[in-house]
Amino acid sequence: MSRSSHTDPAFRAYLRRFFPTMAIYVALVFISPGLIYALHPQGPLLWAIAILPALPLMAVFWIIGMLLIELRDEYVRMLEIRKALVATGFAMSAACAWGFLEVYAQTPHLPLFTVPILWFGGLGLGSAVNALMTRGSRADITE
């Protein structure tokens, strides 16, 4: 992120959406198992409680999409899109490779919610790719 992106209204809107959503996610990660333990729900109620922590993560994908739509600077938008593409390639490649390891090499099964976690980690990798690819370009000289 360039220095100017911290003042961009799209990034400010992103942060206003992102932090409350993640606070809800953290709360639901603890609340959902507690509800399941306390209520011993069955059927649709169990499914509803179990899916609660996924809802804020789903919202984060929408929040990132809104950032891409609201960014006015096309160069900064391209950097964010590249970051997301690197994250997607990283997460999908890791999921594909691990899936075959599970099938053919009897490695431990990983829950599917690992894939979005890998994707979010891949955003960091995408930031590193952007930093390497933009050395000396506009991203480094923007004040």
C-alpha positions in Angstrom: 0.0 0.0 0.0 1.5 3.4 -0.9 1.5 6.2 1.6 -1.4 8.0 -0.3 -3.6 4.9 -0.1 -4.0 5.4 3.6 -5.9 8.6 2.9 -8.0 7.1 0.0 -11.7 7.1 0.9 -12.0 3.6 -0.4 -9.4 2.3 2.0 -11.0 4.2 4.9 -14.4 2.6 4.0 -12.6 -0.8 3.7 -11.2 -0.4 7.3 -14.6 0.8 8.7 -16.2 -2.4 7.3 -13.3 -4.8 7.9 -12.5 -4.3 11.6 -16.1 -4.6 13.0 -16.6 -7.7 10.7 -13.5 -9.4 12.1 -14.5 -8.5 15.7 -17.8 -10.3 15.0 -15.9 -13.3 13.5 -13.6 -13.6 16.6 -16.7 -13.5 18.9 -18.5 -16.1 16.9 -15.5 -18.4 16.8 -15.9 -18.6 20.6 -19.7 -18.3 20.9 -20.6 -21.0 18.4 -18.8 -23.9 20.1 -20.2 -22.7 23.4 -23.7 -22.7 22.1 -23.3 -26.2 20.6 -21.9 -27.5 23.9 -24.6 -25.9 26.0 -27.6 -26.5 23.8 -26.7 -29.9 22.1 -28.7 -28.8 19.0 -29.6 -31.2 16.3 -30.5 -30.8 12.6 -31.0 -27.3 11.2 -30.3 -25.5 14.4 -26.9 -27.2 14.7 -26.1 -26.3 11.1 -27.1 -22.7 11.7 -25.0 -22.3 14.8 -22.0 -24.1 13.1 -22.1 -21.8 10.1 -22.2 -18.6 12.2 -18.4 -18.0 12.1 -18.3 -18.5 8.3 -20.7 -15.6 7.8 -18.3 -12.7 8.7 -15.5 -14.4 6.6 -18.0 -14.4 3.7 -18.6 -10.7 4.3 -14.9 -10.0 4.1 -14.8 -11.3 0.5 -17.6 -8.8 -0.2 -15.7 -6.1 1.7 -12.6 -6.7 -0.5 -14.8 -6.6 -3.6 -16.2 -3.3 -2.5 -12.7 -2.0 -2.1 -11.9 -2.9 -5.6 -15.0 -1.3 -6.9 -14.6 1.9 -4.9 -10.9 2.5 -5.6 -10.6 5.4 -8.0 -6.9 5.1 -8.7 -6.6 2.5 -11.4 -2.9 1.8 -10.5 -3.7 1.1 -6.9 -6.7 -1.0 -8.0 -4.4 -3.0 -10.2 -2.0 -3.6 -7.3 -5.0 -4.8 -5.2 -6.2 -7.1 -7.9 -2.7 -8.5 -8.4 -2.6 -9.2 -4.7 -5.9 -11.1 -4.9 -4.8 -13.1 -7.9 -1.6 -14.1 -6.2 -3.6 -15.1 -3.1 -6.1 -17.1 -5.2 -3.3 -19.0 -7.0 -1.5 -19.7 -3.8 -4.6 -20.9 -1.9 -6.0 -23.0 -4.8 -2.6 -24.5 -5.6 -2.1 -25.5 -1.9 -5.6 -26.9 -1.6 -5.1 -28.9 -4.8 -1.7 -30.3 -3.8 -2.9 -31.1 -0.2 -6.0 -32.9 -1.6 -3.9 -35.2 -3.7 -1.6 -35.8 -0.7 -4.7 -36.8 1.4 -5.9 -39.2 -1.3 -2.6 -40.8 -2.3 -0.2 -40.2 0.7 -2.7 -40.5 3.6 -1.7 -37.1 5.0 -4.0 -35.8 7.7 -7.3 -34.3 6.5 -7.5 -30.5 6.8 -10.9 -28.8 7.2 -12.1 -26.8 4.2 -12.0 -23.5 6.1 -8.3 -23.8 5.8 -8.5 -22.6 2.2 -9.8 -19.1 3.0 -7.1 -18.9 5.7 -4.5 -19.7 3.1 -6.1 -17.1 0.8 -5.8 -14.4 3.4 -2.2 -15.4 4.0 -1.7 -15.3 0.2 -2.7 -11.6 0.3 0.5 -11.0 2.2 2.4 -13.0 -0.4 0.7 -10.8 -3.0 1.9 -7.7 -1.2 5.4 -9.0 -1.4 5.0 -9.7 -5.1 3.7 -6.1 -5.6 6.7 -4.7 -3.6 9.1 -6.6 -5.8 7.4 -5.8 -9.0 7.0 -2.1 -8.3 10.5 -1.2 -7.1 11.3 2.2 -8.4 7.9 2.7 -9.9 5.0 5.0 -8.9 4.1 2.9 -5.8 7.5 3.8 -4.2 7.5 7.4 -5.0 3.8 8.3 -4.2 3.7 10.5 -1.2 
